[in-house]
Amino acid sequence: MSNVLIGFNNLANNCTLSGGSWVSTLPLNNLKDRKLYKIARSTDDNLSSTQFVVDFTISKVVKIFAVVQHNLSTTAKARLVASNDSGFGTLLYDSGFMSAWPITPSLEIYWEEDNWWFGIPTEEQIDMYKGITLWVVPSITARYWRVEIDDQSNASGYIELGRLFVSKDFSPVINASYGLSFSVQDNSEIEQSYGGAEHYSEKTKYRSVDFSLDALNE
């Protein structure tokens, strides 16, 4: 297994965003806000509307690129390209169009499930996810990055994006210590009536990982 990969220092906080077509009250710049409920919403689901360009002003090293808290459908595709040319005439990286949702290995899906062949989450399953489209790219040094989203069958007729995350990476020479664990943090509140009935105040659940790096060098 590869050593843990940690993204840090979100470069998206200090970039310029442009391109596509976005609702004036839900602009593209909302992707730079830490508050995930401040979304950017496209005016429609046309290809020309659901893309945007990230300009770092100068070339920067990037390893991890992600769009978080989106409403993309199970059939949505996404592409990431990088260039030092604002017109993207010469590409330094091109992911090609890939599934906007993570692919689950078939060994983790029951044979009878509809998504066994392709591993893409079902419509019912994505309601339980905080949508994340993630690229882990070769260490690319580029000024301009463009995200292209193809989701022309989105039931909403538009796409929504909550946050942009772009960073370098850190991976320790010696991996995390034994005992690494994943969990879901649920801050929902439960109240019980005198009759014993439980009433729920549901809140967003978060995935978390706990691990220790006990062998870090200087």
C-alpha positions in Angstrom: 0.0 0.0 0.0 1.2 3.5 -0.8 2.1 5.9 2.0 -0.5 8.4 3.1 -0.8 11.4 0.9 -1.7 14.7 2.6 -2.8 17.8 0.8 -2.1 21.1 2.6 -2.2 24.9 2.1 -5.2 25.4 -0.2 -3.8 27.5 -3.1 -7.4 28.2 -4.4 -7.8 30.9 -1.7 -5.6 33.2 -3.7 -6.4 32.6 -7.3 -8.6 34.2 -10.0 -11.6 32.3 -11.3 -13.2 33.0 -14.6 -15.1 31.3 -17.5 -18.4 29.5 -17.8 -21.8 31.0 -17.0 -22.8 31.4 -13.4 -25.8 32.9 -11.5 -25.0 36.4 -10.4 -26.2 35.8 -6.8 -24.2 32.5 -6.7 -21.0 33.4 -8.4 -17.9 31.4 -9.2 -15.9 33.2 -6.4 -18.0 31.4 -3.8 -15.6 28.4 -4.5 -13.0 30.3 -2.5 -15.1 30.5 0.6 -14.6 28.0 3.4 -18.3 27.9 4.1 -19.6 25.0 1.9 -23.1 26.3 1.8 -21.9 29.3 -0.2 -22.2 27.5 -3.5 -21.5 28.5 -7.1 -24.4 27.6 -9.5 -24.2 27.5 -13.3 -27.0 29.2 -15.3 -27.7 25.9 -17.1 -26.1 22.6 -17.8 -24.5 23.4 -21.2 -20.9 22.4 -21.6 -19.9 26.1 -22.2 -21.5 27.1 -18.9 -20.2 24.3 -16.6 -16.5 25.0 -16.9 -14.1 27.5 -15.3 -10.4 28.6 -15.3 -8.1 28.9 -12.3 -5.3 31.5 -12.7 -2.6 31.5 -10.0 -0.9 34.6 -11.6 2.4 32.7 -11.5 3.2 29.0 -12.1 2.7 26.9 -9.0 3.3 23.3 -8.2 0.1 21.3 -7.9 -0.5 17.7 -6.9 -4.1 17.6 -5.6 -7.1 19.2 -7.2 -10.6 18.8 -6.0 -14.1 20.2 -6.4 -16.1 19.6 -3.2 -19.8 19.6 -2.3 -21.3 19.3 -5.8 -24.7 18.1 -7.1 -23.3 16.2 -10.1 -25.3 13.3 -11.3 -24.1 9.7 -11.4 -23.4 10.0 -15.2 -21.4 13.2 -14.9 -17.9 13.4 -16.4 -15.2 15.9 -15.5 -11.9 16.9 -17.1 -8.9 18.8 -15.7 -6.3 20.4 -18.0 -3.2 22.6 -17.1 -1.2 25.0 -19.1 1.1 28.1 -18.9 -0.8 29.5 -21.9 -4.1 31.3 -21.1 -5.6 29.9 -24.3 -4.6 26.3 -23.3 -2.9 25.9 -26.7 -0.1 23.7 -25.1 -1.3 21.4 -22.4 1.0 20.3 -19.5 -1.6 17.9 -18.2 -4.9 16.5 -19.4 -6.9 14.0 -17.3 -9.4 13.4 -20.1 -13.1 13.1 -19.2 -13.5 10.7 -16.3 -16.4 9.8 -14.0 -17.1 12.7 -11.6 -17.8 10.1 -8.8 -15.2 7.7 -7.4 -15.3 4.2 -8.8 -15.8 1.4 -6.2 -14.0 -1.9 -7.0 -16.5 -4.6 -8.0 -15.3 -6.8 -5.2 -16.9 -4.4 -2.7 -20.3 -4.5 -4.5 -22.8 -7.4 -4.4 -23.1 -9.1 -7.8 -26.9 -8.4 -7.9 -26.4 -4.6 -7.6 -27.1 -2.5 -10.6 -23.7 -0.7 -10.5 -21.6 -3.9 -10.2 -20.1 -3.5 -13.7 -19.1 0.1 -13.5 -18.7 0.8 -9.7 -20.3 4.3 -9.9 -22.6 5.1 -6.9 -26.3 4.8 -7.5 -28.7 7.8 -7.2 -29.8 6.5 -3.8 -26.1 6.2 -2.6 -25.0 9.7 -3.6 -27.6 11.2 -1.3 -25.3 9.9 1.5 -22.1 11.4 0.1 -20.6 14.8 0.2 -19.8 15.0 -3.5 -16.1 15.2 -4.2 -14.4 15.0 -7.6 -10.7 14.5 -7.0 -7.6 14.5 -9.2 -4.2 13.4 -7.9 -2.0 14.5 -10.7 1.8 14.2 -11.3 3.5 17.2 -9.7 2.7 19.8 -12.4 4.0 23.3 -12.4 1.5 25.5 -14.2 -0.3 28.9 -14.0 -3.6 28.0 -15.6 -5.9 25.1 -14.8 -9.3 24.5 -16.4 -12.1 22.3 -15.0 -14.7 21.1 -17.6 -17.8 19.3 -16.4 -20.2 17.4 -18.7 -23.5 16.8 -16.9 -26.0 17.7 -19.5 -28.6 15.2 -18.0 -28.5 16.8 -14.6 -32.1 16.7 -13.3 -31.7 20.2 -11.8 -30.8 21.7 -15.2 -27.6 23.2 -13.6 -24.6 22.3 -11.5 -23.7 23.4 -8.1 -20.2 23.5 -6.6 -19.3 24.3 -3.0 -15.6 24.6 -2.7 -12.4 24.4 -4.7 -9.3 22.7 -3.2 -5.9 22.8 -4.8 -2.6 22.0 -3.0 0.8 20.5 -3.0 1.3 17.3 -1.1 3.2 15.6 1.7 3.9 11.9 1.9 6.1 10.6 4.7 9.1 8.4 3.9 7.9 5.9 6.6 4.1 5.4 6.5 1.6 6.1 9.2 1.8 3.9 12.3 -0.3 0.7 12.6 -3.9 1.5 13.7 -5.0 4.0 11.0 -8.8 4.2 11.0 -11.7 5.8 9.1 -15.0 6.9 10.7 -18.0 9.0 10.1 -18.6 12.0 12.5 -22.4 12.5 13.1 -23.3 15.6 15.0 -27.0 15.1 14.7 -29.1 15.6 17.8 -31.6 13.1 19.2 -34.3 14.0 21.7 -36.6 11.5 23.4 -40.2 12.3 24.3 -41.8 11.2 27.5 -43.5 8.5 25.6 -40.1 7.2 24.4 -40.4 8.4 20.7 -37.1 9.8 19.4 -36.9 13.0 17.4 -33.9 13.7 15.2 -32.3 17.0 14.2 -30.1 15.8 11.4 -26.8 17.5 10.6 -24.3 17.0 7.9 -22.1 13.9 8.5 -18.3 14.1 8.0 -15.8 11.5 7.1 -12.6 11.5 9.2 -9.4 9.6 9.4 -7.2 9.1 12.5 -3.5 8.2 12.2 -0.2 8.9 13.8 3.2 9.7 12.1 5.6 8.3 14.7 8.7 8.0 12.5 9.0 11.5 11.0 12.5 12.6 10.2 13.5 16.2 10.8 
